[in-house]
């Protein structure tokens, strides 16, 4: 009897010890931490989609300065890049016959009027873009001494793929963007009725009579391709898509605390905005612009102030 009682007390003591080692069970609770995001409101307004082409500057009108006699250049005050006016003396040329008269003048002074060098007159106003002679150079009658580019004939030549030709016409407004960041407002002034056979592009001209730009300067020409009024737009950073760019969506914020996925269709776009089409998205709704990468539907968020 005593042995059974002792055995019973031992079992109770063991169970009690084991229970005391485990201690009281603790309940672990986890709460979802909101993701910090930035948002923007859906806007309604006009949107324009632009198309950009490459262009190059050129002078349509160039004048050749030609020698009217054969001889040696005796006077040439101009340099490459100098400005010259029509009717101004470009240079003087002294012929071999005039050199021979030098001695005869000493005998007959009436021959002095024939011994002076012959002036070569410029027939154009502009900048000397090419200078082919120097002082004391020998030139023949008809030689091109220089080429004068007239700034008033400055144009930008734009090569436009034929598929876009219906969107551009004479008078179409455009922006000419230079490499230094300068933007010039202009209009299409002429269309050449010739198609380049290899790239299948057509040449358009933009007159820039008041600009001083070098020839063969590469520029970009931007013009409106499509436009729409009262479109629903969002920043580019708010739009998400799959890898194939077949599905598009935004993360719409409800009550400033919950982000839900909202599928949309896209329309026109420019450098900062993109048009979205959705029946369940409204003007002034908030959409996530930062912090939504790989965000799941119905995610708790906290908007950064």
Backbone as CSV, one residue per row, in Angstrom:
resi,resn,N_x,N_y,N_z,CA_x,CA_y,CA_z,C_x,C_y,C_z
1,UNK,0.831,-1.209,0.000,0.000,0.000,0.000,0.857,1.248,0.000
2,UNK,1.870,1.255,0.791,2.769,2.395,0.896,3.515,2.585,-0.407
3,UNK,3.857,1.450,-1.059,4.588,1.551,-2.335,3.699,2.192,-3.417
4,UNK,2.406,1.783,-3.455,1.490,2.351,-4.440,1.282,3.834,-4.213
5,UNK,1.175,4.223,-2.930,0.981,5.635,-2.606,2.199,6.456,-3.008
6,UNK,3.365,5.884,-2.719,4.600,6.608,-3.095,4.722,6.746,-4.610
7,UNK,4.320,5.733,-5.305,4.392,5.767,-6.771,3.435,6.818,-7.338
8,UNK,2.274,6.914,-6.733,1.279,7.911,-7.162,1.801,9.323,-6.966
9,UNK,2.381,9.591,-5.773,2.960,10.925,-5.510,4.084,11.254,-6.491
10,UNK,4.860,10.239,-6.878,5.978,10.456,-7.813,5.456,10.873,-9.187
11,UNK,4.377,10.223,-9.636,3.793,10.566,-10.935,3.253,11.990,-10.944
12,UNK,2.582,12.327,-9.828,2.022,13.692,-9.738,3.134,14.719,-9.762
13,UNK,4.231,14.400,-9.055,5.365,15.347,-8.985,6.020,15.530,-10.361
14,UNK,6.133,14.428,-11.113,6.740,14.500,-12.448,5.875,15.343,-13.382
15,UNK,4.556,15.078,-13.368,3.654,15.839,-14.233,3.658,17.317,-13.887
16,UNK,3.715,17.581,-12.567,3.747,18.982,-12.133,5.015,19.669,-12.590
17,UNK,6.137,18.960,-12.502,7.432,19.521,-12.900,7.458,19.819,-14.393
18,UNK,6.926,18.857,-15.178,6.902,19.060,-16.630,6.045,20.261,-16.990
19,UNK,4.899,20.384,-16.339,4.003,21.505,-16.608,4.633,22.830,-16.250
20,UNK,5.395,22.832,-15.117,6.019,24.086,-14.696,7.150,24.467,-15.635
21,UNK,7.825,23.479,-16.281,8.915,23.777,-17.216,8.380,24.443,-18.478
22,UNK,7.182,24.004,-18.948,6.608,24.590,-20.160,6.147,26.009,-19.950
23,UNK,5.693,26.292,-18.763,5.213,27.635,-18.467,3.895,27.913,-19.150
24,UNK,3.422,29.140,-19.018,2.148,29.528,-19.621,2.337,29.788,-21.111
25,UNK,1.454,29.242,-21.934,1.571,29.499,-23.376,1.309,30.971,-23.682
26,UNK,2.153,31.529,-24.643,2.017,32.933,-25.028,1.387,33.018,-26.408
27,UNK,0.454,33.891,-26.580,-0.235,34.081,-27.847,0.491,35.155,-28.653
28,UNK,0.990,34.793,-29.902,1.727,35.726,-30.749,0.780,36.327,-31.782
29,UNK,0.738,37.637,-31.835,-0.131,38.329,-32.794,0.737,39.180,-33.710
30,UNK,0.466,39.143,-34.987,1.204,39.947,-35.965,0.244,40.908,-36.628
31,UNK,0.685,42.142,-36.806,-0.133,43.162,-37.464,0.599,43.636,-38.716
32,UNK,-0.138,43.841,-39.808,0.447,44.271,-41.078,0.917,45.714,-40.978
33,UNK,2.188,45.942,-41.350,2.755,47.286,-41.295,2.435,48.004,-42.600
34,UNK,1.819,49.172,-42.546,1.484,49.885,-43.783,2.735,50.255,-44.577
35,UNK,2.623,50.229,-45.900,3.723,50.603,-46.776,3.657,52.095,-47.063
36,UNK,4.808,52.746,-46.902,4.866,54.177,-47.178,4.811,54.415,-48.689
37,UNK,3.901,55.248,-49.141,3.736,55.514,-50.568,3.530,57.008,-50.801
38,UNK,3.726,57.374,-52.056,3.390,58.714,-52.508,2.267,58.592,-53.545
39,UNK,1.402,59.575,-53.581,0.230,59.489,-54.465,0.078,60.755,-55.300
40,UNK,-0.752,60.624,-56.302,-1.134,61.771,-57.129,-2.593,61.601,-57.484
41,UNK,-3.253,62.701,-57.737,-4.677,62.670,-58.062,-4.880,62.491,-59.561
42,UNK,-5.894,61.745,-59.904,-6.280,61.603,-61.309,-6.829,62.942,-61.794
43,UNK,-6.325,63.398,-62.948,-6.716,64.701,-63.466,-7.497,64.561,-64.765
44,UNK,-8.212,65.599,-65.099,-8.923,65.662,-66.372,-8.499,66.909,-67.112
45,UNK,-8.119,66.753,-68.376,-7.668,67.906,-69.149,-7.257,67.489,-70.547
46,UNK,-6.783,68.461,-71.305,-6.337,68.194,-72.669,-4.956,67.556,-72.641
47,UNK,-4.729,66.615,-73.538,-3.431,65.954,-73.635,-3.020,65.885,-75.101
48,UNK,-1.755,66.123,-75.342,-1.210,66.073,-76.693,-0.070,65.062,-76.732
49,UNK,-0.111,64.240,-77.761,0.969,63.281,-77.968,1.839,63.795,-79.113
50,UNK,3.153,63.843,-78.863,4.076,64.429,-79.830,4.859,63.340,-80.560
51,UNK,5.373,63.729,-81.713,6.265,62.865,-82.466,7.486,63.694,-82.832
52,UNK,8.653,63.067,-82.773,9.900,63.786,-82.973,10.655,63.226,-84.175
53,UNK,11.179,64.138,-84.994,11.961,63.763,-86.161,13.335,64.417,-86.084
54,UNK,14.278,63.869,-86.828,15.606,64.452,-86.921,15.648,65.449,-88.069
55,UNK,16.379,66.540,-87.854,16.522,67.559,-88.887,17.942,68.092,-88.925
56,UNK,18.247,68.859,-89.963,19.581,69.449,-90.114,19.420,70.833,-90.725
57,UNK,20.259,71.768,-90.292,20.190,73.134,-90.802,20.957,73.240,-92.129
58,UNK,20.467,74.099,-93.000,21.181,74.367,-94.251,20.753,75.725,-94.786
59,UNK,21.622,76.298,-95.621,21.314,77.563,-96.271,20.865,77.264,-97.699
60,UNK,19.644,77.687,-98.019,19.116,77.428,-99.350,19.770,78.290,-100.419
61,UNK,20.174,79.495,-100.035,20.731,80.416,-101.019,22.199,80.661,-100.729
62,UNK,23.026,80.352,-101.725,24.468,80.590,-101.623,24.930,81.271,-102.908
63,UNK,25.825,82.217,-102.765,26.337,82.956,-103.911,27.833,82.681,-104.067
64,UNK,28.236,82.426,-105.296,29.646,82.247,-105.601,30.271,83.588,-105.996
65,UNK,31.428,83.871,-105.425,32.196,85.046,-105.825,33.256,84.569,-106.817
66,UNK,33.154,85.028,-108.067,34.056,84.567,-109.128,34.968,85.697,-109.593
67,UNK,36.160,85.309,-109.981,37.100,86.281,-110.530,36.669,86.657,-111.942
68,UNK,36.726,87.943,-112.248,36.323,88.405,-113.580,37.516,88.591,-114.529
69,UNK,38.730,88.351,-114.025,39.937,88.442,-114.855,40.928,87.379,-114.402
70,UNK,42.000,87.235,-115.178,43.088,86.336,-114.809,44.254,87.162,-114.283
71,UNK,44.754,86.755,-113.097,45.866,87.502,-112.522,46.159,87.056,-111.112
72,UNK,46.683,87.992,-110.321,47.086,87.693,-108.941,46.246,88.526,-107.965
73,UNK,45.845,87.904,-106.880,45.051,88.607,-105.864,45.977,89.588,-105.149
74,UNK,45.671,90.868,-105.294,46.538,91.893,-104.699,45.999,92.443,-103.383
75,UNK,44.683,92.289,-103.165,44.068,92.836,-101.928,42.905,91.948,-101.545
76,UNK,42.899,91.475,-100.302,41.828,90.587,-99.812,41.635,90.837,-98.318
77,UNK,40.720,91.737,-97.957,40.552,92.094,-96.547,39.679,91.123,-95.752
78,UNK,39.006,90.202,-96.400,38.023,89.358,-95.726,38.629,88.030,-95.280
79,UNK,37.989,87.456,-94.272,38.393,86.152,-93.753,37.199,85.199,-93.764
80,UNK,37.473,83.941,-93.536,36.405,82.955,-93.448,35.497,83.311,-92.270
81,UNK,34.207,83.400,-92.520,33.252,83.764,-91.477,32.929,85.232,-91.432
82,UNK,33.615,86.046,-92.255,33.333,87.480,-92.279,31.997,87.759,-92.948
83,UNK,31.371,88.849,-92.548,30.129,89.281,-93.181,30.463,90.219,-94.343
84,UNK,29.680,90.132,-95.395,29.894,90.956,-96.568,28.542,91.319,-97.165
85,UNK,28.479,92.464,-97.824,27.224,92.941,-98.410,27.305,92.882,-99.933
86,UNK,26.151,92.776,-100.526,26.092,92.805,-101.989,26.570,94.165,-102.487
87,UNK,27.440,94.186,-103.507,28.002,95.426,-104.045,29.304,95.830,-103.401
88,UNK,29.696,95.152,-102.316,30.946,95.461,-101.632,32.108,94.767,-102.345
89,UNK,33.279,95.427,-102.357,34.458,94.840,-102.997,34.972,93.676,-102.169
90,UNK,35.029,92.512,-102.800,35.530,91.326,-102.119,37.052,91.270,-102.160
91,UNK,37.646,91.562,-103.327,39.104,91.529,-103.494,39.462,92.310,-104.751
92,UNK,40.747,92.509,-104.947,41.227,93.098,-106.203,42.238,92.154,-106.826
93,UNK,42.226,92.131,-108.152,43.118,91.240,-108.906,43.962,92.096,-109.862
94,UNK,45.248,91.864,-109.846,46.169,92.574,-110.733,46.610,91.630,-111.851
95,UNK,46.427,92.081,-113.097,46.756,91.235,-114.241,48.213,91.425,-114.659
96,UNK,48.701,90.511,-115.497,50.072,90.626,-116.026,50.213,91.858,-116.916
97,UNK,49.144,92.205,-117.643,49.185,93.379,-118.499,49.370,94.651,-117.686
98,UNK,48.723,94.692,-116.514,48.879,95.867,-115.662,50.302,95.978,-115.116
99,UNK,50.905,94.843,-114.815,52.303,94.878,-114.375,53.202,95.409,-115.497
100,UNK,52.878,95.038,-116.748,53.682,95.506,-117.881,53.516,97.008,-118.098
101,UNK,52.366,97.553,-117.723,52.128,98.984,-117.898,52.867,99.838,-116.873
102,UNK,53.411,99.197,-115.852,54.076,99.969,-114.804,55.188,100.837,-115.370
103,UNK,55.971,100.305,-116.309,57.046,101.082,-116.920,56.496,102.086,-117.927
104,UNK,55.440,101.701,-118.633,54.888,102.600,-119.647,54.272,103.837,-119.028
105,UNK,53.753,103.698,-117.821,53.146,104.853,-117.138,54.168,105.948,-116.917
106,UNK,55.422,105.559,-116.697,56.468,106.559,-116.484,56.667,107.427,-117.719
107,UNK,56.346,106.828,-118.874,56.498,107.567,-120.123,55.214,108.306,-120.469
108,UNK,54.068,107.621,-120.294,52.776,108.225,-120.641,51.864,108.117,-119.433
109,UNK,51.661,109.205,-118.731,50.871,109.206,-117.490,49.397,108.913,-117.729
110,UNK,48.942,109.090,-118.966,47.522,108.813,-119.242,47.198,107.324,-119.118
111,UNK,48.231,106.497,-119.098,48.012,105.055,-118.960,47.826,104.621,-117.505
112,UNK,47.955,105.574,-116.567,47.871,105.241,-115.140,46.497,104.683,-114.782
113,UNK,45.462,105.183,-115.449,44.105,104.714,-115.125,43.898,103.248,-115.516
114,UNK,44.765,102.741,-116.350,44.657,101.351,-116.768,45.524,100.413,-115.938
115,UNK,46.356,100.977,-115.086,47.303,100.153,-114.326,46.786,99.730,-112.962
116,UNK,45.649,100.263,-112.536,45.107,99.918,-111.221,44.509,98.525,-111.203
117,UNK,44.558,97.824,-110.065,43.987,96.475,-109.973,42.477,96.495,-110.213
118,UNK,41.939,95.373,-110.642,40.519,95.256,-110.975,39.762,94.694,-109.774
119,UNK,38.655,95.337,-109.429,37.871,94.933,-108.256,36.970,93.748,-108.588
120,UNK,36.872,92.847,-107.626,35.928,91.725,-107.696,34.807,92.043,-106.713
121,UNK,33.587,92.210,-107.207,32.462,92.674,-106.396,31.624,91.483,-105.926
122,UNK,31.191,91.539,-104.648,30.300,90.506,-104.116,28.886,90.731,-104.636
123,UNK,28.255,89.668,-105.058,26.871,89.767,-105.540,25.876,89.192,-104.541
124,UNK,26.315,88.943,-103.306,25.435,88.419,-102.269,25.729,89.028,-100.918
125,UNK,24.722,89.014,-100.060,24.874,89.509,-98.690,24.796,88.330,-97.732
126,UNK,25.806,88.209,-96.879,25.796,87.093,-95.939,27.148,86.847,-95.308
127,UNK,27.407,85.573,-95.040,28.637,85.165,-94.366,29.503,84.376,-95.333
128,UNK,30.799,84.639,-95.297,31.717,83.894,-96.155,31.890,82.505,-95.559
129,UNK,31.233,81.534,-96.176,31.248,80.167,-95.666,32.403,79.356,-96.220
130,UNK,32.947,79.794,-97.337,34.078,79.080,-97.945,34.983,80.104,-98.627
131,UNK,36.264,80.066,-98.305,37.246,80.998,-98.870,38.328,80.176,-99.557
132,UNK,38.468,80.369,-100.855,39.336,79.495,-101.644,40.682,80.108,-102.001
133,UNK,40.903,81.389,-101.722,42.155,82.049,-102.127,42.732,82.859,-100.978
134,UNK,43.984,83.204,-101.135,44.672,84.109,-100.231,45.349,85.192,-101.064
135,UNK,45.872,86.153,-100.381,46.557,87.249,-101.087,47.751,86.712,-101.875
136,UNK,47.927,87.237,-103.072,49.012,86.888,-104.007,48.778,85.563,-104.719
137,UNK,47.636,84.910,-104.481,47.325,83.684,-105.221,47.010,84.022,-106.675
138,UNK,47.367,83.113,-107.560,47.050,83.261,-108.979,45.656,82.697,-109.224
139,UNK,44.827,83.459,-109.929,43.468,83.019,-110.225,43.205,83.209,-111.707
140,UNK,42.356,82.340,-112.232,41.937,82.451,-113.632,40.547,83.046,-113.689
141,UNK,40.217,83.611,-114.834,38.893,84.193,-115.008,37.819,83.116,-114.826
142,UNK,36.849,83.389,-113.958,35.759,82.448,-113.699,35.981,81.572,-112.483
143,UNK,37.185,81.605,-111.885,37.440,80.800,-110.679,36.549,81.270,-109.527
144,UNK,36.076,80.302,-108.718,35.280,80.632,-107.535,36.233,80.999,-106.406
145,UNK,36.202,82.267,-106.004,37.086,82.739,-104.941,36.499,82.475,-103.553
146,UNK,35.181,82.508,-103.452,34.533,82.300,-102.154,33.073,81.944,-102.376
147,UNK,32.451,81.405,-101.317,31.019,81.107,-101.324,30.385,81.851,-100.155
148,UNK,29.346,82.594,-100.440,28.658,83.388,-99.420,27.311,82.747,-99.123
149,UNK,27.087,82.425,-97.847,25.800,81.884,-97.405,24.951,83.018,-96.861
150,UNK,23.714,83.100,-97.347,22.823,84.164,-96.911,21.996,83.693,-95.718
151,UNK,22.183,84.306,-94.537,21.456,83.883,-93.325,19.942,83.916,-93.483
152,UNK,19.429,84.802,-94.320,17.976,84.894,-94.490,17.394,83.659,-95.151
153,UNK,18.266,82.810,-95.725,17.779,81.604,-96.401,17.938,80.360,-95.530
154,UNK,18.209,80.544,-94.223,18.406,79.406,-93.311,17.111,78.606,-93.149
155,UNK,17.205,77.303,-93.302,16.064,76.416,-93.101,16.530,75.176,-92.350
156,UNK,15.561,74.484,-91.788,15.799,73.158,-91.217,15.139,72.150,-92.150
157,UNK,15.935,71.200,-92.595,15.400,70.141,-93.450,15.065,68.931,-92.593
158,UNK,13.808,68.494,-92.656,13.325,67.390,-91.826,12.930,66.233,-92.736
159,UNK,13.436,65.059,-92.425,13.053,63.863,-93.169,11.957,63.134,-92.398
160,UNK,10.763,63.099,-92.958,9.592,62.527,-92.300,9.195,61.230,-92.994
161,UNK,9.135,60.115,-92.252,8.646,58.874,-92.869,7.276,59.087,-93.506
162,UNK,7.069,58.491,-94.646,5.848,58.739,-95.415,4.588,58.416,-94.620
163,UNK,4.655,57.455,-93.704,3.476,57.058,-92.930,2.950,58.186,-92.048
164,UNK,3.827,59.165,-91.719,3.397,60.278,-90.878,3.068,61.526,-91.693
165,UNK,3.147,61.426,-93.008,2.950,62.598,-93.845,1.573,63.226,-93.709
166,UNK,0.548,62.443,-93.409,-0.809,62.984,-93.277,-0.978,63.857,-92.036
167,UNK,-0.046,63.756,-91.103,-0.160,64.529,-89.862,0.615,65.848,-89.928
168,UNK,1.326,66.083,-91.024,2.137,67.290,-91.144,1.813,67.967,-92.467
169,UNK,1.670,69.288,-92.408,1.356,70.048,-93.614,1.989,71.430,-93.482
170,UNK,1.928,72.198,-94.551,2.440,73.570,-94.493,1.657,74.353,-93.445
171,UNK,2.375,75.024,-92.568,1.750,75.771,-91.482,1.658,75.018,-90.176
172,UNK,2.003,73.730,-90.160,1.963,72.947,-88.918,2.966,73.500,-87.918
173,UNK,2.496,73.756,-86.697,3.382,74.263,-85.652,4.334,73.174,-85.191
174,UNK,5.555,73.566,-84.852,6.547,72.604,-84.382,7.558,73.305,-83.485
175,UNK,8.318,72.511,-82.772,9.394,73.002,-81.917,10.713,72.431,-82.414
176,UNK,11.694,73.309,-82.591,13.025,72.888,-82.991,13.905,72.893,-81.741
177,UNK,14.418,71.731,-81.378,15.204,71.585,-80.153,16.675,71.442,-80.505
178,UNK,17.473,72.419,-80.037,18.909,72.413,-80.309,19.640,71.592,-79.258
179,UNK,20.885,71.264,-79.544,21.663,70.418,-78.651,22.010,71.121,-77.339
180,UNK,21.979,72.451,-77.309,22.275,73.183,-76.074,21.042,73.426,-75.218
181,UNK,19.905,72.842,-75.617,18.674,72.977,-74.836,17.754,74.083,-75.319
182,UNK,18.200,74.895,-76.263,17.360,75.966,-76.795,16.207,75.389,-77.622
183,UNK,15.028,75.969,-77.457,13.846,75.538,-78.205,13.346,76.714,-79.037
184,UNK,13.175,76.490,-80.329,12.718,77.525,-81.253,11.329,77.146,-81.771
185,UNK,10.381,78.059,-81.618,9.032,77.839,-82.133,9.014,78.186,-83.624
186,UNK,8.440,77.299,-84.443,8.459,77.531,-85.884,7.261,76.848,-86.539
187,UNK,7.200,76.945,-87.877,6.137,76.318,-88.661,6.751,75.634,-89.882
188,UNK,6.093,74.578,-90.333,6.485,73.945,-91.584,6.207,74.928,-92.719
189,UNK,7.223,75.192,-93.547,7.075,76.215,-94.583,7.006,75.646,-95.997
190,UNK,7.524,74.427,-96.215,7.508,73.869,-97.568,7.606,72.352,-97.507
191,UNK,7.084,71.712,-98.542,7.153,70.258,-98.673,7.742,69.942,-100.046
192,UNK,8.789,69.136,-100.070,9.390,68.755,-101.340,8.695,67.501,-101.869
193,UNK,8.233,67.521,-103.106,7.465,66.390,-103.656,8.357,65.243,-104.125
194,UNK,9.289,64.846,-103.269,10.210,63.767,-103.612,10.341,62.837,-102.413
195,UNK,10.331,61.538,-102.659,10.501,60.540,-101.610,11.886,59.915,-101.741
196,UNK,12.610,59.872,-100.617,13.903,59.186,-100.616,13.637,57.693,-100.801
197,UNK,14.205,57.062,-101.820,13.828,55.678,-102.138,14.211,54.641,-101.092
198,UNK,15.271,54.893,-100.314,15.712,53.877,-99.353,14.911,53.947,-98.044
199,UNK,14.923,55.085,-97.327,14.141,55.134,-96.072,12.672,55.447,-96.280
200,UNK,12.279,55.769,-97.531,10.888,56.132,-97.822,10.424,57.299,-96.946
201,UNK,11.224,58.352,-96.954,10.899,59.558,-96.193,10.793,60.747,-97.131
202,UNK,10.028,61.733,-96.713,9.815,62.944,-97.496,10.426,64.128,-96.778
203,UNK,10.961,65.079,-97.548,11.632,66.222,-96.947,10.660,67.381,-96.750
204,UNK,10.671,67.904,-95.510,9.919,69.096,-95.150,10.913,70.184,-94.778
205,UNK,10.576,71.434,-95.074,11.462,72.559,-94.779,10.806,73.498,-93.784
206,UNK,11.637,74.015,-92.868,11.189,74.992,-91.873,12.083,76.220,-91.998
207,UNK,11.518,77.340,-92.374,12.302,78.559,-92.546,12.631,79.182,-91.187
208,UNK,13.895,79.614,-91.049,14.346,80.288,-89.833,15.126,81.540,-90.208
209,UNK,14.467,82.525,-90.802,15.196,83.694,-91.315,15.829,84.564,-90.233
210,UNK,15.295,84.532,-89.027,15.829,85.401,-87.975,16.845,84.740,-87.068
211,UNK,17.217,83.511,-87.349,18.134,82.771,-86.483,19.544,82.750,-87.085
212,UNK,20.532,82.729,-86.213,21.925,82.610,-86.643,22.457,81.266,-86.164
213,UNK,22.350,80.286,-87.036,22.790,78.933,-86.714,23.761,78.455,-87.784
214,UNK,24.724,77.638,-87.400,25.648,77.095,-88.404,24.967,76.070,-89.284
215,UNK,25.518,75.884,-90.461,24.981,74.886,-91.377,25.378,73.489,-90.924
216,UNK,24.547,72.506,-91.267,24.764,71.087,-90.934,24.676,70.799,-89.434
217,UNK,23.894,71.613,-88.728,23.661,71.377,-87.304,22.500,70.397,-87.145
218,UNK,22.742,69.300,-86.450,21.683,68.318,-86.216,20.740,68.822,-85.126
219,UNK,19.446,68.773,-85.402,18.431,69.229,-84.442,17.322,68.193,-84.395
220,UNK,16.422,68.372,-83.426,15.227,67.549,-83.335,14.001,68.434,-83.508
221,UNK,13.050,67.940,-84.271,11.831,68.688,-84.555,10.651,67.928,-83.965
222,UNK,9.951,68.583,-83.040,8.815,67.958,-82.355,7.525,68.648,-82.762
223,UNK,6.535,67.843,-83.104,5.235,68.390,-83.485,4.131,67.509,-82.917
224,UNK,2.923,68.049,-82.854,1.785,67.320,-82.293,1.380,66.191,-83.241
225,UNK,1.277,64.998,-82.702,0.866,63.828,-83.480,-0.638,63.575,-83.318
226,UNK,-1.089,63.546,-82.054,-2.508,63.373,-81.753,-2.834,64.229,-80.535
227,UNK,-4.077,64.581,-80.371,-4.507,65.316,-79.188,-5.947,64.964,-78.836
228,UNK,-6.258,65.118,-77.535,-7.598,64.790,-77.050,-7.956,65.740,-75.922
229,UNK,-9.204,66.157,-75.907,-9.682,67.075,-74.879,-10.417,66.299,-73.785
230,UNK,-10.332,66.844,-72.565,-11.032,66.281,-71.404,-10.673,64.806,-71.173
231,UNK,-9.421,64.500,-71.320,-8.965,63.126,-71.088,-8.634,62.937,-69.608
232,UNK,-8.776,61.700,-69.130,-8.412,61.357,-67.750,-6.947,60.936,-67.763
233,UNK,-6.117,61.651,-66.995,-4.675,61.436,-67.076,-4.073,61.174,-65.696
234,UNK,-2.943,60.470,-65.718,-2.166,60.201,-64.504,-0.690,60.362,-64.855
235,UNK,0.179,60.533,-63.855,1.621,60.544,-64.140,2.091,59.175,-64.626
236,UNK,3.162,59.161,-65.408,3.702,57.900,-65.922,4.064,56.951,-64.778
237,UNK,4.550,57.499,-63.668,5.019,56.662,-62.564,3.889,55.903,-61.877
238,UNK,2.634,56.295,-62.127,1.503,55.613,-61.478,1.046,54.383,-62.252
239,UNK,1.465,54.248,-63.480,1.001,53.144,-64.319,1.910,51.928,-64.164
240,UNK,1.311,50.751,-64.019,2.054,49.502,-63.935,1.565,48.555,-65.036
241,UNK,2.428,47.596,-65.378,2.075,46.668,-66.446,2.807,45.353,-66.241
242,UNK,2.373,44.354,-66.996,3.082,43.081,-66.981,4.281,43.167,-67.926
243,UNK,5.067,42.094,-67.979,6.286,42.122,-68.768,6.009,42.250,-70.259
244,UNK,4.896,41.761,-70.723,4.565,41.805,-72.146,3.872,43.103,-72.544
245,UNK,3.614,43.959,-71.565,2.926,45.228,-71.804,1.560,45.024,-72.447
246,UNK,0.883,43.989,-71.972,-0.470,43.699,-72.470,-1.547,44.058,-71.448
247,UNK,-1.193,44.072,-70.173,-2.132,44.424,-69.107,-1.591,45.631,-68.350
248,UNK,-2.483,46.573,-68.041,-2.086,47.785,-67.332,-3.018,47.995,-66.145
249,UNK,-2.467,48.551,-65.078,-3.280,48.833,-63.904,-2.620,49.928,-63.057
250,UNK,-3.408,50.451,-62.137,-2.923,51.411,-61.143,-3.340,50.910,-59.771
251,UNK,-2.649,51.402,-58.754,-3.026,51.098,-57.377,-3.788,52.307,-56.839
252,UNK,-5.088,52.125,-56.724,-5.971,53.198,-56.262,-6.055,53.149,-54.743
253,UNK,-5.951,54.311,-54.117,-5.943,54.402,-52.657,-7.347,54.735,-52.164
254,UNK,-7.851,53.902,-51.249,-9.157,54.107,-50.646,-8.980,54.547,-49.201
255,UNK,-9.609,55.640,-48.849,-9.568,56.107,-47.477,-8.182,56.400,-46.962
256,UNK,-7.243,56.661,-47.812,-5.855,56.972,-47.444,-5.137,55.838,-46.741
257,UNK,-5.730,54.634,-46.714,-5.110,53.541,-45.964,-5.021,52.231,-46.738
258,UNK,-5.769,52.077,-47.818,-5.816,50.801,-48.513,-5.624,51.016,-50.011
259,UNK,-4.682,50.254,-50.588,-4.409,50.339,-52.022,-4.978,49.117,-52.716
260,UNK,-5.835,49.351,-53.699,-6.462,48.252,-54.439,-6.084,48.369,-55.907
261,UNK,-5.956,47.235,-56.548,-5.593,47.223,-57.970,-6.795,47.613,-58.815
262,UNK,-6.541,48.497,-59.773,-7.583,48.944,-60.688,-7.066,48.814,-62.118
263,UNK,-7.632,47.893,-62.886,-7.218,47.700,-64.275,-7.649,48.889,-65.124
264,UNK,-6.789,49.290,-66.057,-7.072,50.429,-66.924,-6.604,50.115,-68.339
265,UNK,-7.080,50.898,-69.283,-6.571,50.910,-70.647,-5.850,52.235,-70.860
266,UNK,-4.843,52.220,-71.724,-4.056,53.426,-71.953,-4.421,54.074,-73.277
267,UNK,-4.192,55.395,-73.337,-4.456,56.149,-74.555,-3.255,56.987,-74.936
268,UNK,-3.466,58.281,-75.136,-2.388,59.173,-75.542,-1.406,59.376,-74.388
269,UNK,-0.196,59.760,-74.737,0.809,60.015,-73.712,1.783,61.072,-74.210
270,UNK,2.342,61.807,-73.243,3.414,62.746,-73.562,4.543,62.539,-72.563
271,UNK,5.395,63.539,-72.393,6.568,63.344,-71.544,6.220,63.134,-70.075
272,UNK,5.103,63.656,-69.601,4.796,63.585,-68.170,3.499,62.859,-67.842
273,UNK,2.529,62.862,-68.758,1.211,62.299,-68.462,0.856,61.198,-69.445
274,UNK,-0.071,60.373,-69.009,-0.599,59.324,-69.871,-2.098,59.218,-69.645
275,UNK,-2.830,59.043,-70.713,-4.278,58.922,-70.622,-4.659,57.503,-70.197
276,UNK,-5.589,57.408,-69.253,-6.093,56.104,-68.822,-7.610,56.079,-68.998
277,UNK,-8.111,54.890,-69.314,-9.547,54.706,-69.533,-10.030,53.610,-68.600
278,UNK,-10.965,53.949,-67.729,-11.496,52.981,-66.772,-12.843,53.477,-66.259
279,UNK,-13.810,52.568,-66.172,-15.127,52.924,-65.665,-15.126,53.097,-64.145
280,UNK,-14.184,52.440,-63.483,-14.180,52.454,-62.020,-13.180,53.434,-61.435
281,UNK,-12.542,54.228,-62.290,-11.583,55.223,-61.816,-12.143,56.596,-62.135
282,UNK,-12.120,57.489,-61.137,-12.721,58.796,-61.306,-11.731,59.924,-61.126
283,UNK,-12.160,61.097,-61.553,-11.347,62.287,-61.396,-11.131,62.554,-59.902
284,UNK,-9.928,62.946,-59.546,-9.494,63.270,-58.183,-9.240,62.029,-57.322
285,UNK,-9.472,60.812,-57.863,-9.063,59.616,-57.123,-7.549,59.621,-56.959
286,UNK,-7.083,59.075,-55.838,-5.649,59.020,-55.585,-5.077,57.699,-56.084
287,UNK,-3.940,57.805,-56.783,-3.244,56.612,-57.252,-1.795,56.680,-56.767
288,UNK,-1.218,55.512,-56.517,0.140,55.446,-55.983,1.134,55.742,-57.100
289,UNK,2.076,56.645,-56.821,3.130,56.969,-57.787,4.496,56.442,-57.354
290,UNK,4.698,56.232,-56.055,5.955,55.677,-55.548,5.646,54.687,-54.432
291,UNK,6.324,53.537,-54.490,6.155,52.536,-53.451,5.242,51.391,-53.812
292,UNK,4.756,51.346,-55.047,3.790,50.306,-55.421,4.423,49.142,-56.182
293,UNK,5.751,49.110,-56.289,6.393,48.037,-57.055,6.091,46.686,-56.421
294,UNK,5.514,45.765,-57.219,5.125,44.427,-56.775,4.125,44.458,-55.616
295,UNK,3.403,45.522,-55.484,2.393,45.625,-54.424,1.186,44.754,-54.791
296,UNK,0.690,44.032,-53.808,-0.467,43.153,-54.005,-1.765,43.943,-53.848
297,UNK,-2.827,43.366,-54.368,-4.133,43.989,-54.231,-4.540,44.050,-52.765
298,UNK,-5.220,45.115,-52.379,-5.705,45.334,-51.007,-4.554,45.348,-50.006
299,UNK,-3.587,46.226,-50.242,-2.445,46.395,-49.353,-2.645,47.643,-48.507
300,UNK,-2.330,47.499,-47.216,-2.408,48.671,-46.333,-1.261,49.627,-46.655
301,UNK,-1.579,50.910,-46.731,-0.568,51.908,-47.080,-0.682,53.099,-46.159
302,UNK,0.390,53.865,-46.151,0.427,55.117,-45.414,0.988,56.184,-46.355
303,UNK,0.246,57.229,-46.597,0.659,58.250,-47.553,1.651,59.204,-46.919
304,UNK,2.787,59.379,-47.598,3.774,60.323,-47.112,3.278,61.741,-47.333
305,UNK,3.450,62.537,-46.316,3.004,63.932,-46.399,4.092,64.796,-47.017
